[in-house]
Amino acid sequence: MGSIKRIDRAVLRFNNSAACKVGPSLDEQEEIVFRVASTPMGDPVELVTDDREVDFRGDYDRQARLVLSHNVPLPCSVTCLSLRGITADV
């Protein structure tokens, strides 16, 4: 606690989910893709129960944060969140 750190990778476990965004703040969000490329665009997105690994683009800071959000009316259920971080001795 109190040291300068950065989250560089996050693994999120989803349960019956179809939409989610992740980032260091609400202004800097990256969408996690759930749609399989072989699914026709007219078909609905299938609900995913799986782990997704995200390379995180946060900066070095004393308070490393991860913000999850979504802005579409699709389910998002996160059952586990694992973060890998890097600390710096200053």
Contact map, one row per residue, 1 for C-alpha under 8 A:
111000000000000000000000000000000000000000000000000000000000010000000000000000000000000000
111100000000000000000000000000000000000000000000000000000000011000000000000000000000000000
111110000000000000000000000000000000000000000000000000000000010000000000000000000000001111
011111000000000000000000000000000000000000000000000000000001111000000000000000000000001111
001111100000000000000000000000000000000000000000000000000001111100000000000000000000111100
000111110000000000000000000000000000000000000000000000000111100100000000000000000000111000
000011111100000000000000000000000000000000000000000000011110000110000000000000000011110000
000001111100000000000000000000000000000000000000000000111100000000000000000000000011110000
000000111110000000000000000000000000000000000000000011110000000000000000000000000011100000
000000111111000000000000000000000000000000000000000011110000000000000000000000001111000000
000000001111100000000000000000000000000000000000001111000000000000000000000000001110000000
000000000111110000000000000000000000000000000000001111000000000000000000000001111100000000
000000000011111000000000000000000000000000000000111100000000000000000000000001111000000000
000000000001111110000000000000000000000000000001111100000000000000000000000111110000000000
000000000000111110000000000000000000000000000001110000000000000000000000000111100000000000
000000000000011111000000000000000000000000000011100000000000000000000000001110000000000000
000000000000011111100000000000000000000000000011100000000000000000000000011110000000000000
000000000000000111110000000000000110000000001111000000000000000000000000011100000000000000
000000000000000011111000000000111100000000000000000000000000000000000101011100000000000000
000000000000000001111100000000110000000000000000000000000000000000011100000100000000000000
000000000000000000111110000011110000000000000000000000000000000000011100000000000000000000
000000000000000000011111000011110000000000000000000000000000000001111000000000000000000000
000000000000000000001111110111000000000000000000000000011100000001110000000000000000000000
000000000000000000000111110110000000000000000000000000001100000111100000000000000000000000
000000000000000000000011111110000000000000000000000000000000000011100000000000000000000000
000000000000000000000011111110000000000000000000000000000000000000101000000000000000000000
000000000000000000000000111110000000000000000000000000000000000000000000000000000000000000
000000000000000000000011111111000000000000000000000000000000000000000000000000000000000000
000000000000000000001111111111100000000000000000000000000000000000000000000000000000000000
000000000000000000001110000111110000000000000000000000000000000000000000000000000000000000
000000000000000000111100000011111000000000000000000000000000000000000000000000000000000000
000000000000000000111100000001111100000000000000000000000000000000000000000000000000000000
000000000000000000100000000000111110000000000000000000000000000000000000000000000000000000
000000000000000001100000000000011111000000001101000000000000000000000000000000000000000000
000000000000000001000000000000001111101000001100000000000000000000000000000000000000000000
000000000000000000000000000000000111111000000000000000000000000000000000000000000000000000
000000000000000000000000000000000011111100000000000000000000000000000000000000000000000000
000000000000000000000000000000000001111100000000000000000000000000000000000000000000000000
000000000000000000000000000000000011111110100000000000000000000000000000000000000000000000
000000000000000000000000000000000000111111100000000000000000000000000000000000000000000000
000000000000000000000000000000000000001111110000000000000000000000000000000000000000000000
000000000000000000000000000000000000000111110000000000000000000000000000000000000000000000
000000000000000000000000000000000000001111111000000000000000000000000000000000000000000000
000000000000000000000000000000000000000011111100000000000000000000000000000000000000000000
000000000000000001000000000000000110000000111110000000000000000000000000000000000000000000
000000000000000001000000000000000110000000011111000000000000000000000000000000000000000000
000000000000000111000000000000000000000000001111100000000000000000000000000000000000000000
000000000000011111000000000000000100000000000111110000000000000000000000000000000000000000
000000000000111110000000000000000000000000000011111000000000000000000000000000000000000000
000000000000111000000000000000000000000000000001111100000000000000000000000000000000000000
000000000011110000000000000000000000000000000000111110000000000000000000000000000000000000
000000000011110000000000000000000000000000000000011111000000000000000000000000000000000000
000000001111000000000000000000000000000000000000001111100000000000000000000000000000000000
000000001111000000000000000000000000000000000000000111110000000000000000000000000000000000
000000011100000000000000000000000000000000000000000011111000000000000000000000000000000000
000000111100000000000010000000000000000000000000000001111100000000000000000000000000000000
000000110000000000000011000000000000000000000000000000111110000000000000000000000000000000
000001110000000000000011000000000000000000000000000000011111000100000000000000000000000000
000001100000000000000000000000000000000000000000000000001111100000000000000000000000000000
000111000000000000000000000000000000000000000000000000000111110100000000000000000000000000
000111000000000000000000000000000000000000000000000000000011111100000000000000000000000000
111110000000000000000000000000000000000000000000000000000001111100000000000000000000000000
010110000000000000000000000000000000000000000000000000000000111110000000000000000000000000
000011100000000000000001000000000000000000000000000000000101111111000000000000000000000000
000000100000000000000001100000000000000000000000000000000000001111100000000000000000000000
000000000000000000000111100000000000000000000000000000000000000111110000000000000000000000
000000000000000000000111110000000000000000000000000000000000000011111000000000000000000000
000000000000000000011110000000000000000000000000000000000000000001111100000000000000000000
000000000000000000011100010000000000000000000000000000000000000000111110000000000000000000
000000000000000000111000000000000000000000000000000000000000000000011111000100000000000000
000000000000000000000000000000000000000000000000000000000000000000001111100000000000000000
000000000000000000100000000000000000000000000000000000000000000000000111110000000000000000
000000000000000000000000000000000000000000000000000000000000000000000011111000000000000000
000000000000000011100000000000000000000000000000000000000000000000000001111100000000000000
000000000000000111100000000000000000000000000000000000000000000000000000111110000000000000
000000000000011111110000000000000000000000000000000000000000000000000100011111000000000000
000000000000011110000000000000000000000000000000000000000000000000000000001111100000000000
000000000001111000000000000000000000000000000000000000000000000000000000000111111000000000
000000000001111000000000000000000000000000000000000000000000000000000000000011111000000000
000000000001110000000000000000000000000000000000000000000000000000000000000001111100000000
000000000111100000000000000000000000000000000000000000000000000000000000000001111110000000
000000000111000000000000000000000000000000000000000000000000000000000000000000011111000000
000000111110000000000000000000000000000000000000000000000000000000000000000000001111100000
000000111100000000000000000000000000000000000000000000000000000000000000000000000111110000
000011111000000000000000000000000000000000000000000000000000000000000000000000000011111000
000011110000000000000000000000000000000000000000000000000000000000000000000000000001111100
001111000000000000000000000000000000000000000000000000000000000000000000000000000000111110
001110000000000000000000000000000000000000000000000000000000000000000000000000000000011111
001100000000000000000000000000000000000000000000000000000000000000000000000000000000001111
001100000000000000000000000000000000000000000000000000000000000000000000000000000000000111
